[in-house]
Amino acid sequence: MFTENLPEPACREGRIQPLFSIRFQAFQAPGAYNSFMQIAITGSSGFIGAALVRRAVEQGHQVVALVRESSQRDHIEDLVSRFVVGTHDEPSARAALLEGTDVVVHNSFDWTAMKDFSRHVQGNLVGSLDFLKEAGDRHFIYMSSIAVHHFMHDRWDGVIDESHPGRPGNDYGALKAAIEAHMWSANASTGQPVTAIRPCGVYGIDPRRNRSIGWPFVERIRRGEAFERKGGGKFVHVDDVAAATIAAVDNPAASPAVYNLVDCYARWSDWAHVIADRLDVEIEIDDSSPPAPRNMFDTSATQTELGVPMNRGFDGISRHIDDMIALGA
C-alpha cells in the first residue's frame, strides 16, 4: 500500500455543466452541500466509482481515492487529490485513506472472492465492517444493492419502499444486508451518520466500454444473430446513482437512511428492439417475457431528500443504446 499526492483539482467555476447537473440543482434537497468535504471513495476507478469521483468534484468536494495496484485510473487522474493504492480489507490502506477525510463512500467489492465463501466473508464483510468501525464519527455512505430484496411481502401491494425488510436471495445480497444492519447498529450506539444506497442494474458507459450493459447485445445484433434472451430487470443510470450518493454528503436528511435507486423496468427484448431499429437490422427477437414486473420500488425519498428524480424511463436506455453505437459497439 502506498499513497500518491496529486495537485489539487483546478477551479471549475464557469465550466459548462451537463444537462442533468442543471436539472439536479433544480431539485436540490434543503441542507445539502452546505460545505465542501474531503471524501474517501473506495472502488473509485470502476464504473460506479468513476462516476462518484466526477460528481463529487463537480460539487466542489475533493476526493481521496482507493485503487488497486492493477487499476486503470487515467480517466480520473486529474480529478483525484490523492490516491491510496491497496484494497479495503488492508488495515494500512484503510488508515491511509481515512487520513484527513470527512466522509467515506464505500463502493468497492471483491468479485473474485465470491469463488471462495470464506475469503468473501473475510474480505467483503469483515473488511467492510472494520472500515465502518475505523471511520469513527465520519459519515459512512455505503453502496449497497437492491439485491437485499428477493422475497417481497404481498402486503406492500407490489410497491416496495425503504421500510420493507431485506430478504436477500444470494450471498451477494446477504452481504449487503449484513453491512446495512451493522450501519444501523453504529448509528444507534454511537450516533455515527450512515447512509445506504441501493441501486438496481446500473447502465451507462463503463470506462471499459465493452463492459457496459447492452454492449454485447449491439455486437450480436449487428452480426444478425437471433435474440433469445428472456427476462429483464430494473435499471438506473450511473449518473443518477452518483448524484444521489453525493447528495447524501452533508445532508442531515440522509442519516440514518436507506435509498432504493430504481428508475424503470425493461425486458432484454425491449433493449434488442431498439438496437435492431437503430442498426436497421431484421432479426428474430423473443418477446415472450412478461412486459411488467411483479414489484416496483417507491423512490419518492430519493427525490424529496436527495433531490434526484428517478425519471429517465426507457428513454434513458434508448439514449444509452445510441451512445454505445456512436462509440463503436
ABEGO torsion letter per residue (X at the ends): XBBBBBBBBBBABGBBBBAAAAAAAAABBBGBGABBBBBBBBGAABAAAAAAAAAAAAAGBBBBBBBBAABBAAAAAAABABBBBEBAABAAAAAAAABGBABBBBABBBAAAAABAAAAAAAAAAAAAAAAAAAEABBBBBBBBAAABABBBAAAGGBBBAABBBBBABAAAAAAAAAAAAAAAAAAAAGBBBBBBBBBBBBEBBABAAABBGAAAAAAAAAGBBBABBEBBBBBBAAAAAAAAAAABGBAAAOBBBBBBBABBBBAAAAAAAAAAAAGBBBBBBAABBABBABBBBAAAAAAAAGBBBAAEAAAAAAAAAAAAAAGX
